[in-house]
Amino acid sequence: MDIQWVIIARSYQMINGNLSIDNAINQFTIYEGINKASVYLIAKAIFSPPETLENRGLNLKISHDKMGELYTFENLYKIPDLSTLVNMITYLVYPLSLEFPHTGKYTFIISIDGKYKNEESIDVIHKELKDERI
Amino acid sequence: MREYKVREISNSGAMKVKCTRMIDLLADPEIPQIKPHKLVKKNITKDEFLPI
């Protein structure tokens, strides 16, 4: 099992097995008193046939470039069988409600059975800082 | 669509995060089940109720 890519998006749609990501984000701007975001972390998972029905320890870790590791979510994931998998891929979605106390780079890391697989990050900046960067 | 509950194992207190589940979008897809006896047809004429 591998994670081909990770995307953080505001919304997504799944229509007839086709995934449509409407609004991917990699930057979030905080204002005075407004530092919350509801997003979906979407990961494309790919498998090999011998792995079907095996259990995997799926781990999502959130870390900050200065504060280090902040959160870890883990769950046991049972790989579906061949009849339910579509082309040996699937999309795993974490609905996340985030509240950022600081600016900086927040990285979302996915590992499987303790092995790093892929990551995506969000730059959280303050409104004034955003103007300077542009 | 299969859902897995997510277990949080650490919290630094430096950031608030809520994530209670993980969703597998393609495994066990919800295939729309069309049940003919539940189809509603408007403006049905009396003849259509007659047995064949």
N, CA and C atoms of all chains as a GROMACS GRO file, in nm:
protein
  558
    1MET      N    1   0.084  -0.119   0.000
    1MET     CA    2   0.000   0.000   0.000
    1MET      C    3   0.088   0.124   0.000
    2ASP      N    4   0.061   0.211  -0.092
    2ASP     CA    5   0.134   0.337  -0.100
    2ASP      C    6   0.037   0.454  -0.111
    3ILE      N    7   0.087   0.571  -0.079
    3ILE     CA    8   0.008   0.692  -0.092
    3ILE      C    9   0.069   0.772  -0.206
    4GLN      N   10  -0.002   0.778  -0.317
    4GLN     CA   11   0.052   0.841  -0.437
    4GLN      C   12   0.057   0.993  -0.424
    5TRP      N   13  -0.047   1.051  -0.367
    5TRP     CA   14  -0.044   1.195  -0.341
    5TRP      C   15  -0.137   1.230  -0.226
    6VAL      N   16  -0.112   1.347  -0.170
    6VAL     CA   17  -0.197   1.400  -0.063
    6VAL      C   18  -0.235   1.543  -0.101
    7ILE      N   19  -0.361   1.573  -0.088
    7ILE     CA   20  -0.410   1.708  -0.121
    7ILE      C   21  -0.499   1.756  -0.007
    8ILE      N   22  -0.486   1.883   0.025
    8ILE     CA   23  -0.577   1.944   0.123
    8ILE      C   24  -0.672   2.033   0.045
    9ALA      N   25  -0.801   2.010   0.064
    9ALA     CA   26  -0.899   2.080  -0.019
    9ALA      C   27  -1.015   2.130   0.066
   10ARG      N   28  -1.077   2.233   0.018
   10ARG     CA   29  -1.197   2.286   0.084
   10ARG      C   30  -1.316   2.196   0.062
   11SER      N   31  -1.322   2.136  -0.056
   11SER     CA   32  -1.436   2.051  -0.087
   11SER      C   33  -1.399   1.952  -0.196
   12TYR      N   34  -1.479   1.848  -0.207
   12TYR     CA   35  -1.458   1.750  -0.312
   12TYR      C   36  -1.592   1.689  -0.350
   13GLN      N   37  -1.595   1.626  -0.466
   13GLN     CA   38  -1.716   1.556  -0.508
   13GLN      C   39  -1.676   1.420  -0.563
   14MET      N   40  -1.757   1.322  -0.536
   14MET     CA   41  -1.735   1.190  -0.594
   14MET      C   42  -1.858   1.157  -0.676
   15ILE      N   43  -1.842   1.156  -0.808
   15ILE     CA   44  -1.955   1.130  -0.897
   15ILE      C   45  -1.921   1.011  -0.985
   16ASN      N   46  -2.000   0.906  -0.971
   16ASN     CA   47  -1.980   0.783  -1.049
   16ASN      C   48  -1.837   0.731  -1.040
   17GLY      N   49  -1.781   0.737  -0.922
   17GLY     CA   50  -1.646   0.684  -0.902
   17GLY      C   51  -1.536   0.779  -0.944
   18ASN      N   52  -1.572   0.896  -0.994
   18ASN     CA   53  -1.470   0.993  -1.033
   18ASN      C   54  -1.460   1.103  -0.928
   19LEU      N   55  -1.337   1.125  -0.883
   19LEU     CA   56  -1.314   1.226  -0.780
   19LEU      C   57  -1.289   1.361  -0.844
   20SER      N   58  -1.356   1.461  -0.792
   20SER     CA   59  -1.335   1.598  -0.838
   20SER      C   60  -1.301   1.683  -0.716
   21ILE      N   61  -1.182   1.741  -0.718
   21ILE     CA   62  -1.139   1.826  -0.607
   21ILE      C   63  -1.160   1.971  -0.648
   22ASP      N   64  -1.246   2.036  -0.573
   22ASP     CA   65  -1.292   2.167  -0.616
   22ASP      C   66  -1.198   2.281  -0.579
   23ASN      N   67  -1.136   2.271  -0.464
   23ASN     CA   68  -1.063   2.388  -0.419
   23ASN      C   69  -0.947   2.345  -0.330
   24ALA      N   70  -0.838   2.303  -0.394
   24ALA     CA   71  -0.720   2.262  -0.318
   24ALA      C   72  -0.651   2.384  -0.260
   25ILE      N   73  -0.596   2.370  -0.140
   25ILE     CA   74  -0.530   2.484  -0.079
   25ILE      C   75  -0.392   2.444  -0.026
   26ASN      N   76  -0.298   2.536  -0.030
   26ASN     CA   77  -0.169   2.514   0.036
   26ASN      C   78  -0.128   2.638   0.115
   27GLN      N   79  -0.222   2.730   0.129
   27GLN     CA   80  -0.194   2.850   0.209
   27GLN      C   81  -0.323   2.892   0.279
   28PHE      N   82  -0.309   2.933   0.404
   28PHE     CA   83  -0.425   2.979   0.478
   28PHE      C   84  -0.390   3.109   0.547
   29THR      N   85  -0.475   3.206   0.533
   29THR     CA   86  -0.448   3.338   0.591
   29THR      C   87  -0.532   3.357   0.717
   30ILE      N   88  -0.465   3.392   0.826
   30ILE     CA   89  -0.540   3.418   0.949
   30ILE      C   90  -0.554   3.569   0.969
   31TYR      N   91  -0.669   3.606   1.017
   31TYR     CA   92  -0.698   3.746   1.048
   31TYR      C   93  -0.711   3.756   1.200
   32GLU      N   94  -0.736   3.875   1.245
   32GLU     CA   95  -0.759   3.894   1.388
   32GLU      C   96  -0.880   3.813   1.430
   33GLY      N   97  -0.857   3.715   1.515
   33GLY     CA   98  -0.968   3.636   1.569
   33GLY      C   99  -1.023   3.531   1.476
   34ILE      N  100  -0.972   3.523   1.355
   34ILE     CA  101  -1.021   3.422   1.261
   34ILE      C  102  -0.903   3.334   1.222
   35ASN      N  103  -0.900   3.216   1.279
   35ASN     CA  104  -0.788   3.125   1.251
   35ASN      C  105  -0.835   2.980   1.238
   36LYS      N  106  -0.960   2.963   1.194
   36LYS     CA  107  -1.016   2.828   1.183
   36LYS      C  108  -1.040   2.791   1.037
   37ALA      N  109  -1.025   2.664   1.011
   37ALA     CA  110  -1.050   2.616   0.875
   37ALA      C  111  -1.107   2.475   0.881
   38SER      N  112  -1.206   2.449   0.799
   38SER     CA  113  -1.256   2.313   0.782
   38SER      C  114  -1.213   2.265   0.645
   39VAL      N  115  -1.133   2.162   0.643
   39VAL     CA  116  -1.077   2.114   0.517
   39VAL      C  117  -1.088   1.961   0.511
   40TYR      N  118  -1.059   1.910   0.395
   40TYR     CA  119  -1.050   1.765   0.377
   40TYR      C  120  -0.908   1.732   0.334
   41LEU      N  121  -0.847   1.639   0.404
   41LEU     CA  122  -0.719   1.587   0.358
   41LEU      C  123  -0.752   1.462   0.277
   42ILE      N  124  -0.715   1.464   0.151
   42ILE     CA  125  -0.748   1.355   0.060
   42ILE      C  126  -0.620   1.287   0.014
   43ALA      N  127  -0.613   1.158   0.028
   43ALA     CA  128  -0.494   1.083  -0.011
   43ALA      C  129  -0.533   0.975  -0.112
   44LYS      N  130  -0.457   0.967  -0.220
   44LYS     CA  131  -0.480   0.860  -0.316
   44LYS      C  132  -0.396   0.739  -0.276
   45ALA      N  133  -0.465   0.630  -0.244
   45ALA     CA  134  -0.397   0.509  -0.200
   45ALA      C  135  -0.395   0.406  -0.311
   46ILE      N  136  -0.280   0.344  -0.331
   46ILE     CA  137  -0.267   0.240  -0.434
   46ILE      C  138  -0.221   0.110  -0.367
   47PHE      N  139  -0.267  -0.001  -0.422
   47PHE     CA  140  -0.240  -0.131  -0.361
   47PHE      C  141  -0.184  -0.228  -0.464
   48SER      N  142  -0.131  -0.337  -0.413
   48SER     CA  143  -0.098  -0.450  -0.500
   48SER      C  144  -0.192  -0.564  -0.462
   49PRO      N  145  -0.229  -0.649  -0.558
   49PRO     CA  146  -0.329  -0.753  -0.530
   49PRO      C  147  -0.300  -0.841  -0.408
   50PRO      N  148  -0.173  -0.880  -0.381
   50PRO     CA  149  -0.153  -0.966  -0.263
   50PRO      C  150  -0.188  -0.900  -0.129
   51GLU      N  151  -0.202  -0.770  -0.130
   51GLU     CA  152  -0.229  -0.700  -0.004
   51GLU      C  153  -0.375  -0.702   0.039
   52THR      N  154  -0.464  -0.743  -0.050
   52THR     CA  155  -0.606  -0.731  -0.020
   52THR      C  156  -0.642  -0.804   0.109
   53LEU      N  157  -0.729  -0.741   0.183
   53LEU     CA  158  -0.782  -0.790   0.311
   53LEU      C  159  -0.680  -0.787   0.426
   54GLU      N  160  -0.561  -0.734   0.399
   54GLU     CA  161  -0.464  -0.720   0.508
   54GLU      C  162  -0.493  -0.592   0.587
   55ASN      N  163  -0.453  -0.592   0.712
   55ASN     CA  164  -0.470  -0.473   0.796
   55ASN      C  165  -0.343  -0.388   0.792
   56ARG      N  166  -0.363  -0.258   0.789
   56ARG     CA  167  -0.250  -0.165   0.790
   56ARG      C  168  -0.273  -0.061   0.900
   57GLY      N  169  -0.166  -0.022   0.964
   57GLY     CA  170  -0.173   0.086   1.061
   57GLY      C  171  -0.154   0.218   0.990
   58LEU      N  172  -0.263   0.292   0.978
   58LEU     CA  173  -0.260   0.418   0.904
   58LEU      C  174  -0.244   0.533   1.003
   59ASN      N  175  -0.148   0.619   0.976
   59ASN     CA  176  -0.116   0.724   1.072
   59ASN      C  177  -0.110   0.859   1.002
   60LEU      N  178  -0.184   0.955   1.055
   60LEU     CA  179  -0.176   1.093   1.005
   60LEU      C  180  -0.118   1.180   1.115
   61LYS      N  181  -0.006   1.241   1.084
   61LYS     CA  182   0.062   1.325   1.183
   61LYS      C  183   0.062   1.470   1.133
   62ILE      N  184   0.035   1.561   1.226
   62ILE     CA  185   0.042   1.704   1.192
   62ILE      C  186   0.158   1.764   1.270
   63SER      N  187   0.248   1.830   1.198
   63SER     CA  188   0.361   1.892   1.267
   63SER      C  189   0.378   2.036   1.219
   64HIS      N  190   0.444   2.113   1.302
   64HIS     CA  191   0.468   2.255   1.273
   64HIS      C  192   0.618   2.277   1.261
   65ASP      N  193   0.659   2.367   1.173
   65ASP     CA  194   0.802   2.383   1.146
   65ASP      C  195   0.883   2.427   1.268
   66LYS      N  196   0.819   2.493   1.362
   66LYS     CA  197   0.894   2.537   1.482
   66LYS      C  198   0.853   2.458   1.608
   67MET      N  199   0.725   2.422   1.616
   67MET     CA  200   0.676   2.356   1.739
   67MET      C  201   0.687   2.204   1.734
   68GLY      N  202   0.719   2.151   1.618
   68GLY     CA  203   0.733   2.007   1.606
   68GLY      C  204   0.599   1.935   1.594
   69GLU      N  205   0.596   1.812   1.640
   69GLU     CA  206   0.476   1.731   1.624
   69GLU      C  207   0.363   1.784   1.711
   70LEU      N  208   0.244   1.800   1.651
   70LEU     CA  209   0.130   1.853   1.724
   70LEU      C  210   0.025   1.746   1.750
   71TYR      N  211  -0.010   1.672   1.649
   71TYR     CA  212  -0.118   1.573   1.662
   71TYR      C  213  -0.082   1.448   1.585
   72THR      N  214  -0.133   1.338   1.634
   72THR     CA  215  -0.124   1.213   1.559
   72THR      C  216  -0.258   1.142   1.566
   73PHE      N  217  -0.308   1.107   1.450
   73PHE     CA  218  -0.430   1.028   1.443
   73PHE      C  219  -0.394   0.892   1.386
   74GLU      N  220  -0.442   0.789   1.447
   74GLU     CA  221  -0.412   0.657   1.392
   74GLU      C  222  -0.538   0.574   1.384
   75ASN      N  223  -0.541   0.489   1.286
   75ASN     CA  224  -0.650   0.392   1.278
   75ASN      C  225  -0.605   0.269   1.199
   76LEU      N  226  -0.672   0.161   1.227
   76LEU     CA  227  -0.644   0.036   1.158
   76LEU      C  228  -0.726   0.033   1.031
   77TYR      N  229  -0.658   0.010   0.920
   77TYR     CA  230  -0.726   0.013   0.791
   77TYR      C  231  -0.718  -0.125   0.726
   78LYS      N  232  -0.833  -0.180   0.695
   78LYS     CA  233  -0.835  -0.310   0.628
   78LYS      C  234  -0.849  -0.288   0.478
   79ILE      N  235  -0.750  -0.335   0.405
   79ILE     CA  236  -0.752  -0.316   0.260
   79ILE      C  237  -0.868  -0.397   0.201
   80PRO      N  238  -0.951  -0.332   0.120
   80PRO     CA  239  -1.067  -0.402   0.064
   80PRO      C  240  -1.026  -0.517  -0.028
   81ASP      N  241  -1.123  -0.602  -0.058
   81ASP     CA  242  -1.091  -0.714  -0.147
   81ASP      C  243  -1.099  -0.670  -0.293
   82LEU      N  244  -1.057  -0.762  -0.382
   82LEU     CA  245  -1.046  -0.726  -0.524
   82LEU      C  246  -1.180  -0.686  -0.584
   83SER      N  247  -1.289  -0.743  -0.534
   83SER     CA  248  -1.418  -0.713  -0.595
   83SER      C  249  -1.468  -0.573  -0.561
   84THR      N  250  -1.420  -0.518  -0.450
   84THR     CA  251  -1.468  -0.384  -0.413
   84THR      C  252  -1.370  -0.275  -0.452
   85LEU      N  253  -1.243  -0.311  -0.474
   85LEU     CA  254  -1.147  -0.209  -0.514
   85LEU      C  255  -1.168  -0.175  -0.661
   86VAL      N  256  -1.144  -0.051  -0.695
   86VAL     CA  257  -1.157  -0.006  -0.832
   86VAL      C  258  -1.017   0.023  -0.884
   87ASN      N  259  -0.970  -0.059  -0.977
   87ASN     CA  260  -0.837  -0.041  -1.036
   87ASN      C  261  -0.726  -0.037  -0.931
   88MET      N  262  -0.745  -0.108  -0.821
   88MET     CA  263  -0.644  -0.115  -0.714
   88MET      C  264  -0.610   0.022  -0.654
   89ILE      N  265  -0.704   0.113  -0.660
   89ILE     CA  266  -0.684   0.243  -0.596
   89ILE      C  267  -0.806   0.277  -0.511
   90THR      N  268  -0.786   0.368  -0.420
   90THR     CA  269  -0.900   0.430  -0.354
   90THR      C  270  -0.854   0.567  -0.302
   91TYR      N  271  -0.947   0.642  -0.253
   91TYR     CA  272  -0.917   0.773  -0.198
   91TYR      C  273  -0.958   0.775  -0.051
   92LEU      N  274  -0.864   0.810   0.034
   92LEU     CA  275  -0.891   0.818   0.177
   92LEU      C  276  -0.908   0.964   0.215
   93VAL      N  277  -1.015   0.992   0.287
   93VAL     CA  278  -1.048   1.131   0.318
   93VAL      C  279  -1.057   1.150   0.469
   94TYR      N  280  -0.984   1.248   0.519
   94TYR     CA  281  -0.993   1.288   0.659
   94TYR      C  282  -1.064   1.424   0.664
   95PRO      N  283  -1.186   1.431   0.717
   95PRO     CA  284  -1.246   1.563   0.740
   95PRO      C  285  -1.180   1.626   0.863
   96LEU      N  286  -1.118   1.741   0.844
   96LEU     CA  287  -1.041   1.803   0.952
   96LEU      C  288  -1.098   1.939   0.987
   97SER      N  289  -1.113   1.963   1.114
   97SER     CA  290  -1.146   2.096   1.164
   97SER      C  291  -1.023   2.148   1.237
   98LEU      N  292  -0.963   2.253   1.184
   98LEU     CA  293  -0.834   2.301   1.234
   98LEU      C  294  -0.846   2.440   1.293
   99GLU      N  295  -0.770   2.462   1.398
   99GLU     CA  296  -0.759   2.596   1.454
   99GLU      C  297  -0.611   2.626   1.473
  100PHE      N  298  -0.560   2.721   1.395
  100PHE     CA  299  -0.418   2.750   1.394
  100PHE      C  300  -0.385   2.859   1.495
  101PRO      N  301  -0.304   2.830   1.596
  101PRO     CA  302  -0.267   2.934   1.692
  101PRO      C  303  -0.151   3.021   1.644
  102HIS      N  304  -0.074   2.972   1.549
  102HIS     CA  305   0.047   3.043   1.505
  102HIS      C  306   0.058   3.042   1.353
  103THR      N  307   0.136   3.134   1.304
  103THR     CA  308   0.172   3.128   1.162
  103THR      C  309   0.282   3.023   1.147
  104GLY      N  310   0.312   2.989   1.023
  104GLY     CA  311   0.417   2.891   0.997
  104GLY      C  312   0.370   2.782   0.905
  105LYS      N  313   0.454   2.683   0.891
  105LYS     CA  314   0.425   2.574   0.799
  105LYS      C  315   0.376   2.452   0.877
  106TYR      N  316   0.253   2.410   0.847
  106TYR     CA  317   0.195   2.291   0.908
  106TYR      C  318   0.202   2.178   0.805
  107THR      N  319   0.264   2.069   0.844
  107THR     CA  320   0.281   1.957   0.752
  107THR      C  321   0.196   1.839   0.798
  108PHE      N  322   0.130   1.778   0.702
  108PHE     CA  323   0.042   1.664   0.726
  108PHE      C  324   0.109   1.542   0.664
  109ILE      N  325   0.152   1.451   0.750
  109ILE     CA  326   0.234   1.339   0.706
  109ILE      C  327   0.156   1.208   0.722
  110ILE      N  328   0.154   1.131   0.616
  110ILE     CA  329   0.089   0.999   0.625
  110ILE      C  330   0.195   0.890   0.626
  111SER      N  331   0.184   0.803   0.724
  111SER     CA  332   0.273   0.687   0.728
  111SER      C  333   0.188   0.561   0.744
  112ILE      N  334   0.242   0.452   0.698
  112ILE     CA  335   0.171   0.324   0.704
  112ILE      C  336   0.262   0.222   0.770
  113ASP      N  337   0.211   0.160   0.875
  113ASP     CA  338   0.289   0.064   0.953
  113ASP      C  339   0.425   0.124   0.994
  114GLY      N  340   0.423   0.250   1.031
  114GLY     CA  341   0.543   0.316   1.081
  114GLY      C  342   0.637   0.367   0.973
  115LYS      N  343   0.602   0.349   0.847
  115LYS     CA  344   0.690   0.395   0.739
  115LYS      C  345   0.630   0.517   0.671
  116TYR      N  346   0.713   0.619   0.654
  116TYR     CA  347   0.669   0.742   0.588
  116TYR      C  348   0.623   0.711   0.445
  117LYS      N  349   0.511   0.772   0.406
  117LYS     CA  350   0.460   0.750   0.270
  117LYS      C  351   0.448   0.877   0.188
  118ASN      N  352   0.387   0.981   0.246
  118ASN     CA  353   0.371   1.104   0.168
  118ASN      C  354   0.327   1.217   0.262
  119GLU      N  355   0.327   1.338   0.210
  119GLU     CA  356   0.290   1.451   0.294
  119GLU      C  357   0.238   1.568   0.210
  120GLU      N  358   0.172   1.660   0.276
  120GLU     CA  359   0.129   1.786   0.216
  120GLU      C  360   0.136   1.892   0.326
  121SER      N  361   0.152   2.015   0.288
  121SER     CA  362   0.165   2.118   0.391
  121SER      C  363   0.083   2.242   0.358
  122ILE      N  364   0.055   2.317   0.462
  122ILE     CA  365  -0.016   2.445   0.449
  122ILE      C  366   0.071   2.553   0.513
  123ASP      N  367   0.092   2.661   0.440
  123ASP     CA  368   0.158   2.778   0.499
  123ASP      C  369   0.051   2.866   0.562
  124VAL      N  370   0.060   2.885   0.690
  124VAL     CA  371  -0.036   2.971   0.760
  124VAL      C  372   0.031   3.106   0.782
  125ILE      N  373  -0.027   3.207   0.726
  125ILE     CA  374   0.034   3.340   0.733
  125ILE      C  375  -0.069   3.440   0.787
  126HIS      N  376  -0.017   3.548   0.838
  126HIS     CA  377  -0.106   3.653   0.887
  126HIS      C  378  -0.139   3.746   0.771
  127LYS      N  379  -0.249   3.814   0.780
  127LYS     CA  380  -0.295   3.897   0.670
  127LYS      C  381  -0.188   3.995   0.622
  128GLU      N  382  -0.123   4.065   0.714
  128GLU     CA  383  -0.023   4.163   0.676
  128GLU      C  384   0.098   4.096   0.610
  129LEU      N  385   0.138   3.977   0.665
  129LEU     CA  386   0.252   3.907   0.609
  129LEU      C  387   0.225   3.864   0.466
  130LYS      N  388   0.100   3.828   0.438
  130LYS     CA  389   0.067   3.785   0.303
  130LYS      C  390   0.094   3.898   0.204
  131ASP      N  391   0.058   4.020   0.241
  131ASP     CA  392   0.080   4.133   0.152
  131ASP      C  393   0.229   4.152   0.123
  132GLU      N  394   0.314   4.130   0.224
  132GLU     CA  395   0.458   4.146   0.204
  132GLU      C  396   0.514   4.039   0.110
  133ARG      N  397   0.463   3.916   0.122
  133ARG     CA  398   0.516   3.807   0.040
  133ARG      C  399   0.484   3.828  -0.107
  134ILE      N  400   0.365   3.882  -0.134
  134ILE     CA  401   0.327   3.904  -0.274
  134ILE      C  402   0.414   4.017  -0.328
  135MET      N  403  -1.939   0.323   0.070
  135MET     CA  404  -1.844   0.412   0.138
  135MET      C  405  -1.818   0.360   0.279
  136ARG      N  406  -1.694   0.334   0.310
  136ARG     CA  407  -1.657   0.275   0.438
  136ARG      C  408  -1.598   0.382   0.528
  137GLU      N  409  -1.639   0.382   0.652
  137GLU     CA  410  -1.585   0.482   0.745
  137GLU      C  411  -1.507   0.414   0.856
  138TYR      N  412  -1.398   0.475   0.893
  138TYR     CA  413  -1.316   0.426   1.002
  138TYR      C  414  -1.307   0.534   1.109
  139LYS      N  415  -1.324   0.493   1.233
  139LYS     CA  416  -1.305   0.590   1.341
  139LYS      C  417  -1.156   0.614   1.360
  140VAL      N  418  -1.122   0.738   1.385
  140VAL     CA  419  -0.982   0.776   1.402
  140VAL      C  420  -0.952   0.791   1.550
  141ARG      N  421  -0.838   0.737   1.592
  141ARG     CA  422  -0.800   0.748   1.732
  141ARG      C  423  -0.686   0.850   1.744
  142GLU      N  424  -0.710   0.947   1.828
  142GLU     CA  425  -0.607   1.048   1.850
  142GLU      C  426  -0.517   1.001   1.963
  143ILE      N  427  -0.386   1.002   1.942
  143ILE     CA  428  -0.298   0.949   2.046
  143ILE      C  429  -0.207   1.055   2.107
  144SER      N  430  -0.204   1.175   2.053
  144SER     CA  431  -0.124   1.278   2.118
  144SER      C  432  -0.185   1.416   2.094
  145ASN      N  433  -0.161   1.505   2.184
  145ASN     CA  434  -0.215   1.640   2.173
  145ASN      C  435  -0.121   1.735   2.246
  146SER      N  436  -0.058   1.820   2.169
  146SER     CA  437   0.039   1.912   2.230
  146SER      C  438  -0.030   2.030   2.298
  147GLY      N  439  -0.154   2.054   2.266
  147GLY     CA  440  -0.223   2.170   2.319
  147GLY      C  441  -0.194   2.298   2.244
  148ALA      N  442  -0.104   2.288   2.145
  148ALA     CA  443  -0.065   2.407   2.070
  148ALA      C  444  -0.155   2.433   1.950
  149MET      N  445  -0.241   2.337   1.921
  149MET     CA  446  -0.326   2.351   1.804
  149MET      C  447  -0.453   2.271   1.828
  150LYS      N  448  -0.566   2.326   1.788
  150LYS     CA  449  -0.690   2.252   1.804
  150LYS      C  450  -0.724   2.182   1.672
  151VAL      N  451  -0.742   2.054   1.680
  151VAL     CA  452  -0.774   1.975   1.562
  151VAL      C  453  -0.888   1.881   1.596
  152LYS      N  454  -0.982   1.870   1.505
  152LYS     CA  455  -1.088   1.772   1.524
  152LYS      C  456  -1.092   1.681   1.401
  153CYS      N  457  -1.080   1.554   1.427
  153CYS     CA  458  -1.091   1.455   1.320
  153CYS      C  459  -1.142   1.327   1.383
  154THR      N  460  -1.263   1.289   1.354
  154THR     CA  461  -1.321   1.174   1.422
  154THR      C  462  -1.330   1.052   1.334
  155ARG      N  463  -1.306   1.070   1.204
  155ARG     CA  464  -1.320   0.954   1.117
  155ARG      C  465  -1.237   0.970   0.990
  156MET      N  466  -1.216   0.859   0.925
  156MET     CA  467  -1.151   0.859   0.795
  156MET      C  468  -1.245   0.785   0.700
  157ILE      N  469  -1.260   0.835   0.580
  157ILE     CA  470  -1.356   0.778   0.486
  157ILE      C  471  -1.281   0.717   0.368
  158ASP      N  472  -1.320   0.597   0.332
  158ASP     CA  473  -1.265   0.532   0.213
  158ASP      C  474  -1.367   0.551   0.102
  159LEU      N  475  -1.334   0.632   0.004
  159LEU     CA  476  -1.437   0.673  -0.092
  159LEU      C  477  -1.478   0.564  -0.191
  160LEU      N  478  -1.386   0.479  -0.232
  160LEU     CA  479  -1.420   0.384  -0.338
  160LEU      C  480  -1.450   0.243  -0.290
  161ALA      N  481  -1.404   0.211  -0.171
  161ALA     CA  482  -1.433   0.077  -0.121
  161ALA      C  483  -1.581   0.069  -0.082
  162ASP      N  484  -1.643  -0.041  -0.115
  162ASP     CA  485  -1.785  -0.059  -0.087
  162ASP      C  486  -1.866   0.061  -0.133
  163PRO      N  487  -1.858   0.093  -0.262
  163PRO     CA  488  -1.933   0.211  -0.309
  163PRO      C  489  -2.083   0.190  -0.293
  164GLU      N  490  -2.148   0.299  -0.268
  164GLU     CA  491  -2.293   0.292  -0.253
  164GLU      C  492  -2.355   0.294  -0.392
  165ILE      N  493  -2.394   0.177  -0.439
  165ILE     CA  494  -2.452   0.168  -0.572
  165ILE      C  495  -2.601   0.202  -0.561
  166PRO      N  496  -2.644   0.300  -0.637
  166PRO     CA  497  -2.786   0.337  -0.629
  166PRO      C  498  -2.875   0.218  -0.663
  167GLN      N  499  -2.966   0.188  -0.577
  167GLN     CA  500  -3.057   0.077  -0.599
  167GLN      C  501  -3.190   0.132  -0.650
  168ILE      N  502  -3.218   0.102  -0.774
  168ILE     CA  503  -3.345   0.148  -0.830
  168ILE      C  504  -3.448   0.038  -0.813
  169LYS      N  505  -3.546   0.064  -0.736
  169LYS     CA  506  -3.649  -0.036  -0.711
  169LYS      C  507  -3.776   0.005  -0.786
  170PRO      N  508  -3.809  -0.069  -0.891
  170PRO     CA  509  -3.922  -0.029  -0.977
  170PRO      C  510  -4.051  -0.007  -0.901
  171HIS      N  511  -4.073  -0.088  -0.797
  171HIS     CA  512  -4.200  -0.074  -0.728
  171HIS      C  513  -4.209   0.056  -0.648
  172LYS      N  514  -4.095   0.121  -0.634
  172LYS     CA  515  -4.098   0.248  -0.561
  172LYS      C  516  -4.100   0.370  -0.653
  173LEU      N  517  -4.088   0.342  -0.784
  173LEU     CA  518  -4.090   0.454  -0.877
  173LEU      C  519  -4.229   0.519  -0.875
  174VAL      N  520  -4.230   0.646  -0.874
  174VAL     CA  521  -4.356   0.719  -0.871
  174VAL      C  522  -4.380   0.777  -1.010
  175LYS      N  523  -4.491   0.742  -1.065
  175LYS     CA  524  -4.525   0.796  -1.197
  175LYS      C  525  -4.646   0.886  -1.183
  176LYS      N  526  -4.629   1.004  -1.230
  176LYS     CA  527  -4.740   1.100  -1.217
  176LYS      C  528  -4.835   1.086  -1.335
  177ASN      N  529  -4.954   1.132  -1.315
  177ASN     CA  530  -5.058   1.134  -1.418
  177ASN      C  531  -5.085   0.995  -1.477
  178ILE      N  532  -5.095   0.898  -1.389
  178ILE     CA  533  -5.123   0.761  -1.434
  178ILE      C  534  -5.270   0.752  -1.474
  179THR      N  535  -5.289   0.698  -1.592
  179THR     CA  536  -5.428   0.684  -1.638
  179THR      C  537  -5.488   0.556  -1.580
  180LYS      N  538  -5.616   0.550  -1.583
  180LYS     CA  539  -5.684   0.435  -1.526
  180LYS      C  540  -5.646   0.305  -1.596
  181ASP      N  541  -5.622   0.311  -1.725
  181ASP     CA  542  -5.589   0.191  -1.803
  181ASP      C  543  -5.460   0.126  -1.756
  182GLU      N  544  -5.368   0.206  -1.708
  182GLU     CA  545  -5.239   0.150  -1.666
  182GLU      C  546  -5.250   0.064  -1.541
  183PHE      N  547  -5.361   0.076  -1.471
  183PHE     CA  548  -5.379  -0.007  -1.353
  183PHE      C  549  -5.439  -0.143  -1.386
  184LEU      N  550  -5.486  -0.156  -1.508
  184LEU     CA  551  -5.552  -0.282  -1.544
  184LEU      C  552  -5.449  -0.394  -1.553
  185PRO      N  553  -5.480  -0.510  -1.502
  185PRO     CA  554  -5.386  -0.623  -1.511
  185PRO      C  555  -5.365  -0.667  -1.655
  186ILE      N  556  -5.241  -0.712  -1.683
  186ILE     CA  557  -5.209  -0.753  -1.820
  186ILE      C  558  -5.272  -0.889  -1.847
   0.00000   0.00000   0.00000
